[in-house]
Amino acid sequence: MLFKASRAKAIEKLNHFIENNLTDYSKLRNFDFGPESRSNVSCLSPYITHGIISEKEIIKKALNKFSFTKNEKFIQEVLWRTYWKGWLELRPNVWNDYLIELKKIREDFKDNKEYLNAIEGKTNIECFNSWVNELKKNNYLHNHTRMWFASIWIFTLELPWQLGAEFFMQHLYDGDAASNTLGWRWVAGIQTRGKHYLASEWNIKKFTNNRFQNIKLNENAPPKISEKSYSIIKQEFNNPQDIKGKNLLIFENNLSFEITDFNKNFFNKIYIVSNKNENRSITLSERLVKFKSLLVEDQKQRLKDKIIDCEVININEIENIENCYGLYPTVGENLDYLNSNNLKIEFLYRDLDQISWQYCNKGFFNFKNYIPKIISTFS
């Protein structure tokens, strides 16, 4: 479970998975065999989240290995994050309301014993405690385990989902506003209203290969209820016609300029934007801050190797940069900073997002019907 903070290592991990483990992905993907045995899943999400490798790269390599039919489940999982981001882009107030709720709940629970025991891994549920320690040590959890974890947090420990989502964002290398917030809402039963996810002892035993025993959970809890509903806010994700002669801002979700849709365009200078904890609503762990910093430095070095003028700046220095475009940071902490400081930047949107987000107005079942159409545009 070692995530080296470089594009070279990400490509190495991708190639190894495609060549050695992709064939059994659909059959084995739901099993969590433990942090030392992750060959059944790709473990690429920390790199996808930061744009170190792209969904396009991954899907193209997978399709070069096997047909779409054999790859369908893997491709769907790769595009889940794309879908979640598109869904949130059309309903950005879900994120805004989450942060407002979190601020109040955080204050209410700061001295709550059950909450403090949960984040320290000191509950009476062995598997949960193990996952807390794994999350803090490796900054990663298996996707199935994240569902169990969230369900136990919400329905057995009876803690607010907002605090659980914050705990994940503080530690996960692959945490992003959309997949994390909406994933927790889904488990709670407020994302798809009335449909929640309840972890069960038999399911955990089966898919952890009986690593845990005597798991006492609330397996009959009703879904959480939210009175809020969110209408789609119609938005345009259009790029300017003539992209040249300006500076470019790169945020932490696009840290491989060389594989972006805009790498053939000439920019006067590229600024790689670092967002420190003092400018965030959710304070990140030291390990996560370090990981992001190393990825930023890796991008800087790769640009310098290509003799591209670049510089790393803190997000509060953007106001000093004139005449610039920005690779779109998506709904989340970076966009929040720009909006709250009234920094007007013309954004550049990825082709994949422009194509995909138009199909994110409904549920994922509807979205996946369009996946063949989406990948036909670049495969």
The 8 nearest C-alpha neighbors of each residue, nearest first, counted from 0:
[[1, 34, 35, 137, 2, 37, 139, 36],
 [0, 2, 3, 137, 4, 138, 35, 42],
 [3, 1, 4, 0, 45, 8, 9, 137],
 [4, 2, 5, 8, 1, 9, 290, 6],
 [3, 5, 294, 293, 2, 290, 6, 8],
 [6, 4, 7, 8, 297, 3, 294, 9],
 [5, 7, 9, 8, 51, 10, 52, 4],
 [6, 8, 10, 5, 9, 11, 12, 4],
 [9, 7, 11, 5, 10, 6, 3, 12],
 [8, 10, 6, 12, 11, 7, 13, 5],
 [11, 9, 13, 7, 12, 8, 14, 6],
 [10, 12, 8, 14, 9, 13, 15, 7],
 [13, 11, 9, 15, 10, 14, 8, 16],
 [14, 12, 10, 16, 11, 15, 9, 17],
 [15, 13, 17, 11, 16, 12, 10, 18],
 [16, 14, 12, 18, 13, 17, 19, 11],
 [15, 17, 20, 13, 19, 14, 18, 21],
 [18, 16, 21, 14, 15, 19, 20, 13],
 [17, 19, 15, 16, 14, 20, 21, 64],
 [20, 18, 16, 17, 15, 21, 22, 14],
 [21, 19, 16, 22, 23, 17, 39, 18],
 [20, 22, 17, 24, 23, 16, 19, 18],
 [21, 23, 20, 24, 19, 25, 17, 69],
 [24, 22, 26, 21, 25, 20, 27, 39],
 [23, 25, 21, 28, 27, 26, 22, 39],
 [26, 24, 28, 27, 23, 72, 73, 22],
 [25, 27, 23, 24, 28, 29, 22, 39],
 [28, 26, 24, 29, 30, 25, 39, 23],
 [27, 29, 24, 30, 39, 25, 40, 26],
 [30, 28, 27, 143, 206, 31, 142, 26],
 [31, 29, 206, 28, 27, 207, 32, 143],
 [30, 32, 207, 33, 206, 141, 29, 144],
 [31, 33, 207, 36, 30, 208, 37, 34],
 [32, 34, 36, 31, 35, 37, 207, 210],
 [35, 33, 36, 0, 37, 32, 133, 31],
 [34, 36, 33, 37, 0, 32, 38, 1],
 [37, 35, 33, 34, 32, 38, 39, 31],
 [36, 38, 39, 40, 35, 34, 32, 33],
 [37, 39, 40, 36, 20, 41, 16, 42],
 [38, 40, 37, 28, 27, 24, 20, 41],
 [41, 39, 38, 28, 37, 42, 24, 20],
 [40, 42, 43, 16, 38, 39, 13, 37],
 [43, 41, 44, 40, 45, 37, 12, 38],
 [42, 44, 41, 46, 45, 47, 13, 9],
 [43, 45, 47, 46, 173, 42, 48, 41],
 [46, 44, 173, 172, 48, 47, 43, 49],
 [45, 47, 51, 44, 49, 48, 43, 52],
 [48, 46, 44, 50, 52, 49, 45, 53],
 [49, 47, 45, 46, 173, 50, 252, 44],
 [48, 50, 252, 46, 47, 51, 251, 253],
 [49, 51, 253, 47, 252, 254, 52, 48],
 [52, 50, 46, 255, 254, 49, 6, 47],
 [51, 53, 50, 47, 46, 56, 54, 9],
 [54, 52, 55, 56, 47, 50, 57, 51],
 [53, 55, 57, 56, 58, 77, 47, 52],
 [54, 56, 53, 58, 57, 59, 377, 351],
 [57, 55, 53, 59, 54, 58, 60, 52],
 [56, 58, 54, 60, 55, 59, 61, 53],
 [57, 59, 61, 55, 60, 56, 54, 62],
 [60, 58, 62, 56, 61, 57, 55, 378],
 [61, 59, 63, 57, 62, 58, 56, 64],
 [60, 62, 58, 64, 63, 59, 65, 57],
 [63, 61, 65, 59, 64, 60, 66, 58],
 [62, 64, 60, 61, 65, 59, 66, 58],
 [63, 65, 61, 62, 60, 66, 17, 18],
 [66, 64, 62, 63, 69, 61, 70, 67],
 [67, 65, 68, 69, 62, 70, 64, 63],
 [66, 68, 70, 71, 69, 62, 65, 74],
 [69, 67, 71, 66, 70, 65, 72, 62],
 [68, 70, 66, 67, 71, 65, 72, 22],
 [71, 69, 67, 73, 68, 72, 74, 66],
 [70, 72, 74, 68, 67, 73, 69, 75],
 [73, 71, 75, 74, 70, 25, 76, 69],
 [72, 74, 76, 70, 75, 71, 77, 25],
 [75, 73, 77, 71, 76, 72, 70, 78],
 [76, 74, 72, 78, 73, 77, 71, 79],
 [75, 77, 79, 73, 74, 78, 72, 80],
 [78, 76, 74, 75, 79, 73, 54, 80],
 [77, 79, 81, 75, 80, 76, 82, 74],
 [80, 78, 82, 76, 81, 77, 83, 75],
 [81, 79, 83, 82, 78, 178, 84, 77],
 [82, 80, 78, 84, 79, 83, 85, 352],
 [81, 83, 79, 85, 80, 84, 359, 86],
 [84, 82, 80, 86, 178, 85, 177, 81],
 [85, 83, 177, 87, 81, 82, 86, 88],
 [84, 86, 356, 88, 82, 87, 83, 359],
 [85, 87, 359, 83, 84, 89, 88, 82],
 [88, 86, 90, 84, 89, 91, 85, 177],
 [89, 87, 85, 91, 90, 86, 84, 330],
 [88, 90, 231, 87, 232, 86, 91, 85],
 [89, 91, 87, 88, 231, 92, 93, 232],
 [92, 90, 87, 93, 88, 94, 89, 330],
 [91, 93, 95, 94, 90, 96, 229, 87],
 [92, 94, 96, 91, 95, 90, 97, 87],
 [95, 93, 97, 92, 96, 91, 98, 176],
 [94, 96, 92, 98, 97, 93, 99, 91],
 [97, 95, 99, 93, 98, 94, 92, 100],
 [96, 98, 94, 100, 95, 99, 101, 93],
 [99, 97, 101, 95, 100, 96, 102, 94],
 [98, 100, 96, 102, 97, 101, 95, 103],
 [101, 99, 97, 98, 103, 102, 96, 104],
 [102, 100, 98, 104, 103, 99, 161, 105],
 [101, 103, 105, 99, 100, 104, 98, 106],
 [102, 104, 106, 105, 101, 100, 107, 99],
 [105, 103, 107, 101, 106, 102, 108, 100],
 [106, 104, 102, 108, 103, 107, 101, 109],
 [105, 107, 109, 103, 104, 108, 102, 110],
 [106, 108, 104, 105, 109, 103, 110, 111],
 [109, 107, 111, 105, 110, 106, 104, 114],
 [108, 110, 106, 111, 105, 107, 115, 114],
 [111, 109, 108, 112, 115, 107, 114, 106],
 [110, 112, 108, 114, 113, 109, 115, 107],
 [111, 113, 115, 114, 116, 110, 108, 117],
 [114, 112, 116, 115, 111, 117, 156, 122],
 [115, 113, 117, 111, 116, 112, 118, 158],
 [114, 116, 112, 117, 118, 113, 119, 111],
 [117, 115, 121, 119, 113, 114, 118, 122],
 [116, 118, 114, 120, 115, 119, 122, 121],
 [117, 119, 115, 120, 116, 114, 131, 166],
 [120, 118, 116, 117, 121, 115, 131, 128],
 [121, 119, 128, 117, 131, 118, 122, 116],
 [120, 122, 116, 119, 117, 128, 123, 118],
 [121, 123, 124, 116, 117, 120, 128, 125],
 [122, 124, 125, 121, 128, 127, 215, 120],
 [125, 123, 122, 127, 126, 128, 214, 215],
 [126, 124, 128, 127, 129, 123, 211, 122],
 [125, 127, 129, 128, 124, 211, 130, 214],
 [126, 128, 130, 129, 125, 124, 131, 148],
 [129, 127, 120, 131, 125, 130, 126, 121],
 [128, 130, 126, 132, 127, 131, 133, 125],
 [129, 131, 133, 127, 132, 128, 134, 126],
 [132, 130, 128, 134, 120, 133, 129, 127],
 [131, 133, 135, 129, 130, 134, 136, 128],
 [134, 132, 130, 136, 131, 135, 137, 129],
 [133, 135, 138, 131, 139, 132, 137, 136],
 [134, 136, 132, 133, 138, 137, 170, 131],
 [135, 137, 133, 134, 138, 132, 139, 131],
 [136, 138, 139, 134, 133, 135, 0, 1],
 [139, 137, 171, 134, 170, 172, 135, 136],
 [138, 140, 137, 134, 171, 172, 141, 133],
 [141, 139, 134, 142, 145, 144, 138, 133],
 [140, 142, 144, 143, 31, 145, 139, 40],
 [143, 141, 145, 144, 140, 146, 29, 31],
 [144, 142, 146, 145, 141, 29, 147, 31],
 [145, 143, 147, 141, 146, 142, 148, 140],
 [144, 146, 148, 142, 143, 147, 149, 140],
 [145, 147, 149, 144, 143, 148, 150, 142],
 [148, 146, 144, 198, 150, 145, 149, 151],
 [149, 147, 145, 151, 146, 150, 144, 152],
 [150, 148, 152, 146, 151, 147, 145, 153],
 [149, 151, 147, 153, 152, 148, 197, 198],
 [152, 150, 155, 148, 154, 149, 153, 156],
 [153, 151, 149, 156, 150, 158, 154, 148],
 [154, 152, 157, 158, 150, 151, 160, 156],
 [153, 155, 157, 151, 150, 156, 152, 220],
 [156, 154, 151, 217, 157, 216, 152, 153],
 [155, 157, 152, 158, 154, 153, 151, 113],
 [158, 156, 153, 154, 155, 152, 159, 151],
 [157, 159, 153, 156, 152, 160, 114, 162],
 [160, 158, 161, 162, 153, 157, 163, 104],
 [159, 161, 163, 162, 153, 164, 158, 183],
 [160, 162, 164, 159, 163, 101, 165, 97],
 [163, 161, 165, 164, 160, 159, 166, 101],
 [164, 162, 166, 160, 165, 161, 167, 159],
 [163, 165, 161, 167, 162, 166, 180, 160],
 [164, 166, 162, 168, 163, 167, 169, 161],
 [167, 165, 163, 169, 164, 168, 162, 170],
 [166, 168, 164, 169, 165, 170, 171, 163],
 [169, 167, 165, 174, 170, 166, 171, 164],
 [168, 170, 283, 166, 167, 284, 165, 282],
 [169, 171, 138, 167, 168, 284, 287, 135],
 [172, 170, 138, 174, 173, 139, 167, 168],
 [171, 173, 45, 138, 174, 287, 139, 170],
 [174, 172, 45, 171, 48, 44, 175, 46],
 [175, 173, 171, 168, 172, 179, 176, 167],
 [176, 174, 177, 179, 178, 173, 48, 168],
 [175, 177, 331, 179, 180, 178, 330, 174],
 [176, 178, 84, 83, 180, 179, 175, 181],
 [179, 177, 181, 83, 182, 180, 80, 175],
 [180, 178, 182, 177, 181, 176, 175, 174],
 [181, 179, 183, 182, 177, 176, 178, 164],
 [180, 182, 184, 183, 178, 179, 177, 185],
 [183, 181, 185, 179, 184, 180, 178, 186],
 [182, 184, 186, 185, 180, 181, 164, 187],
 [185, 183, 181, 190, 187, 189, 182, 186],
 [184, 186, 190, 182, 188, 183, 187, 189],
 [185, 187, 196, 195, 183, 188, 184, 150],
 [188, 186, 184, 195, 185, 223, 189, 222],
 [189, 187, 195, 194, 222, 185, 193, 186],
 [188, 190, 192, 184, 191, 187, 185, 225],
 [191, 189, 185, 184, 192, 188, 181, 187],
 [192, 190, 189, 194, 188, 185, 193, 195],
 [191, 193, 189, 188, 194, 190, 224, 195],
 [192, 194, 188, 222, 195, 191, 189, 224],
 [195, 193, 188, 192, 191, 222, 196, 189],
 [194, 196, 188, 186, 187, 222, 185, 193],
 [197, 195, 186, 150, 198, 187, 194, 188],
 [198, 196, 150, 218, 199, 195, 147, 186],
 [197, 199, 147, 150, 196, 218, 151, 200],
 [200, 198, 202, 201, 218, 203, 197, 216],
 [199, 201, 203, 202, 214, 204, 198, 216],
 [202, 200, 204, 203, 199, 205, 206, 214],
 [203, 201, 205, 199, 204, 200, 206, 198],
 [202, 204, 200, 206, 205, 201, 207, 199],
 [205, 203, 209, 201, 207, 202, 206, 208],
 [206, 204, 202, 208, 203, 207, 209, 201],
 [205, 207, 30, 208, 203, 204, 31, 202],
 [208, 206, 31, 209, 204, 32, 210, 205],
 [207, 209, 205, 206, 210, 204, 32, 30],
 [210, 208, 204, 211, 207, 205, 212, 206],
 [209, 211, 207, 208, 204, 212, 32, 33],
 [212, 210, 209, 204, 126, 213, 214, 207],
 [211, 213, 214, 209, 210, 204, 200, 125],
 [214, 212, 215, 211, 200, 125, 124, 204],
 [215, 213, 200, 212, 216, 124, 211, 125],
 [214, 216, 213, 200, 217, 124, 199, 155],
 [217, 215, 155, 218, 214, 199, 200, 151],
 [216, 218, 155, 219, 220, 154, 215, 151],
 [217, 219, 216, 220, 199, 197, 198, 154],
 [220, 218, 217, 221, 197, 154, 216, 222],
 [219, 221, 218, 154, 217, 222, 197, 155],
 [220, 222, 219, 223, 195, 154, 193, 188],
 [223, 221, 188, 195, 193, 187, 224, 220],
 [222, 224, 188, 187, 189, 221, 225, 193],
 [223, 225, 189, 222, 226, 188, 193, 192],
 [226, 224, 227, 189, 223, 228, 192, 188],
 [225, 227, 228, 224, 189, 192, 229, 223],
 [228, 226, 225, 229, 224, 189, 93, 96],
 [229, 227, 226, 230, 225, 93, 189, 190],
 [228, 230, 90, 231, 227, 93, 92, 232],
 [229, 231, 232, 90, 228, 89, 233, 92],
 [230, 232, 89, 90, 233, 229, 360, 86],
 [233, 231, 89, 90, 234, 230, 91, 88],
 [232, 234, 231, 89, 235, 90, 230, 88],
 [235, 233, 232, 236, 89, 88, 231, 237],
 [234, 236, 237, 233, 353, 238, 357, 232],
 [237, 235, 353, 348, 234, 238, 347, 352],
 [236, 238, 235, 239, 348, 347, 353, 346],
 [237, 239, 347, 348, 240, 236, 346, 345],
 [240, 238, 241, 242, 237, 347, 345, 346],
 [241, 239, 238, 242, 237, 243, 347, 345],
 [240, 242, 239, 243, 238, 244, 264, 245],
 [243, 241, 240, 239, 264, 244, 245, 265],
 [244, 242, 245, 265, 266, 241, 264, 267],
 [243, 245, 266, 267, 265, 246, 242, 322],
 [246, 244, 323, 266, 267, 322, 243, 247],
 [245, 247, 323, 268, 267, 266, 269, 322],
 [246, 248, 269, 324, 323, 325, 270, 268],
 [249, 247, 325, 270, 271, 269, 324, 326],
 [248, 250, 271, 326, 272, 270, 325, 253],
 [251, 249, 272, 252, 253, 328, 271, 248],
 [250, 252, 49, 253, 254, 249, 272, 273],
 [251, 253, 49, 50, 250, 48, 254, 328],
 [254, 252, 50, 251, 255, 49, 250, 249],
 [253, 255, 50, 51, 251, 298, 49, 252],
 [256, 254, 51, 257, 253, 258, 50, 298],
 [255, 257, 259, 258, 254, 262, 253, 261],
 [256, 258, 262, 255, 259, 302, 261, 260],
 [259, 257, 256, 255, 262, 260, 53, 52],
 [260, 258, 256, 261, 262, 257, 255, 349],
 [259, 261, 262, 349, 258, 350, 263, 256],
 [262, 260, 259, 264, 263, 256, 258, 257],
 [261, 263, 257, 264, 259, 260, 256, 258],
 [264, 262, 261, 265, 260, 257, 259, 266],
 [265, 263, 261, 262, 266, 243, 242, 260],
 [264, 266, 243, 263, 244, 267, 262, 242],
 [267, 265, 245, 246, 268, 244, 243, 247],
 [268, 266, 246, 245, 244, 265, 269, 308],
 [267, 269, 246, 308, 266, 309, 247, 270],
 [268, 270, 309, 247, 246, 248, 308, 271],
 [269, 271, 248, 310, 309, 311, 247, 249],
 [272, 270, 311, 249, 248, 312, 310, 250],
 [271, 273, 250, 312, 314, 313, 249, 311],
 [274, 272, 313, 314, 312, 275, 271, 311],
 [273, 275, 314, 313, 272, 278, 276, 333],
 [276, 274, 277, 278, 273, 279, 313, 288],
 [277, 275, 279, 278, 282, 283, 274, 281],
 [276, 278, 275, 279, 282, 274, 280, 281],
 [277, 279, 276, 275, 274, 280, 336, 314],
 [280, 278, 276, 281, 277, 332, 282, 275],
 [279, 281, 282, 278, 332, 98, 276, 277],
 [282, 280, 279, 283, 165, 169, 168, 276],
 [281, 283, 276, 169, 279, 280, 284, 277],
 [284, 282, 169, 287, 281, 288, 276, 285],
 [283, 285, 287, 169, 286, 170, 288, 282],
 [284, 286, 288, 287, 289, 283, 290, 170],
 [287, 285, 289, 284, 288, 290, 170, 138],
 [286, 288, 290, 284, 289, 285, 172, 170],
 [287, 289, 285, 291, 290, 286, 292, 284],
 [290, 288, 292, 286, 287, 291, 285, 293],
 [289, 291, 287, 293, 292, 288, 286, 294],
 [290, 292, 294, 288, 289, 293, 295, 287],
 [293, 291, 289, 295, 290, 294, 288, 296],
 [294, 292, 296, 290, 295, 291, 4, 297],
 [293, 295, 297, 291, 4, 296, 292, 5],
 [296, 294, 292, 298, 293, 297, 299, 291],
 [295, 297, 299, 293, 298, 294, 300, 292],
 [296, 298, 294, 300, 295, 299, 5, 293],
 [299, 297, 301, 295, 296, 300, 254, 255],
 [298, 300, 296, 302, 297, 301, 303, 295],
 [301, 299, 303, 297, 302, 298, 304, 296],
 [302, 300, 304, 298, 303, 299, 297, 305],
 [303, 301, 305, 299, 307, 304, 300, 298],
 [302, 304, 306, 300, 305, 307, 301, 299],
 [305, 303, 301, 306, 302, 300, 307, 299],
 [304, 306, 302, 303, 307, 301, 300, 308],
 [307, 305, 303, 304, 302, 308, 301, 309],
 [306, 308, 302, 303, 305, 309, 268, 304],
 [307, 309, 268, 269, 306, 303, 310, 302],
 [310, 308, 269, 268, 270, 307, 299, 302],
 [309, 311, 270, 271, 312, 269, 299, 308],
 [312, 310, 271, 270, 272, 273, 313, 309],
 [313, 311, 272, 273, 271, 316, 310, 314],
 [312, 314, 273, 315, 316, 272, 274, 311],
 [313, 315, 274, 316, 272, 317, 273, 312],
 [316, 314, 313, 317, 318, 312, 278, 274],
 [315, 317, 314, 318, 313, 319, 312, 320],
 [318, 316, 319, 320, 315, 314, 313, 312],
 [317, 319, 316, 320, 315, 342, 321, 314],
 [318, 320, 317, 316, 321, 315, 322, 314],
 [321, 319, 317, 318, 322, 323, 316, 246],
 [322, 320, 323, 319, 318, 246, 317, 245],
 [321, 323, 245, 246, 320, 324, 244, 247],
 [324, 322, 246, 245, 247, 321, 325, 248],
 [323, 325, 247, 345, 346, 344, 248, 246],
 [326, 324, 248, 346, 247, 327, 347, 249],
 [325, 327, 347, 249, 346, 248, 328, 348],
 [326, 328, 346, 347, 329, 348, 325, 250],
 [327, 329, 250, 334, 252, 326, 333, 330],
 [330, 328, 327, 331, 334, 88, 84, 333],
 [331, 329, 334, 88, 91, 328, 176, 87],
 [332, 330, 176, 334, 333, 335, 329, 175],
 [331, 333, 335, 334, 279, 336, 280, 330],
 [334, 332, 336, 335, 331, 328, 337, 274],
 [333, 335, 337, 336, 332, 331, 330, 328],
 [336, 334, 332, 338, 333, 337, 339, 331],
 [335, 337, 333, 339, 334, 338, 340, 332],
 [336, 338, 342, 334, 340, 335, 339, 341],
 [339, 337, 341, 335, 340, 336, 342, 334],
 [340, 338, 336, 341, 337, 335, 342, 334],
 [339, 341, 337, 338, 342, 336, 335, 318],
 [340, 342, 338, 339, 337, 343, 336, 344],
 [341, 343, 337, 340, 338, 344, 318, 339],
 [344, 342, 341, 345, 337, 338, 340, 346],
 [345, 343, 346, 324, 342, 325, 323, 337],
 [344, 346, 324, 325, 343, 347, 323, 239],
 [347, 345, 325, 327, 326, 324, 344, 348],
 [346, 348, 326, 238, 327, 325, 349, 324],
 [349, 347, 327, 238, 346, 350, 326, 236],
 [348, 350, 352, 351, 260, 353, 347, 259],
 [351, 349, 353, 352, 354, 348, 260, 355],
 [350, 352, 354, 349, 353, 355, 373, 55],
 [353, 351, 355, 349, 354, 350, 356, 348],
 [352, 354, 350, 351, 355, 356, 236, 349],
 [353, 355, 351, 352, 356, 350, 357, 373],
 [356, 354, 352, 357, 358, 353, 351, 373],
 [355, 357, 85, 359, 358, 352, 353, 354],
 [356, 358, 355, 359, 354, 360, 353, 85],
 [357, 359, 356, 366, 360, 355, 361, 369],
 [360, 358, 86, 356, 85, 361, 357, 82],
 [359, 361, 358, 86, 357, 362, 89, 231],
 [362, 360, 359, 365, 363, 366, 358, 86],
 [363, 361, 364, 365, 366, 359, 360, 191],
 [362, 364, 366, 365, 367, 361, 82, 359],
 [365, 363, 362, 367, 366, 368, 361, 369],
 [364, 366, 363, 362, 368, 367, 361, 369],
 [367, 365, 363, 368, 364, 369, 358, 359],
 [366, 368, 370, 369, 364, 365, 363, 75],
 [369, 367, 366, 365, 370, 364, 371, 372],
 [368, 370, 367, 372, 366, 371, 373, 358],
 [369, 371, 373, 367, 372, 368, 374, 366],
 [372, 370, 374, 373, 369, 375, 368, 367],
 [371, 373, 375, 369, 370, 374, 376, 368],
 [374, 372, 370, 371, 375, 376, 369, 355],
 [373, 375, 376, 371, 377, 372, 378, 370],
 [376, 374, 372, 378, 373, 377, 371, 370],
 [375, 377, 374, 373, 378, 372, 354, 351],
 [376, 378, 375, 374, 55, 373, 59, 351],
 [377, 375, 374, 59, 376, 58, 55, 62]]
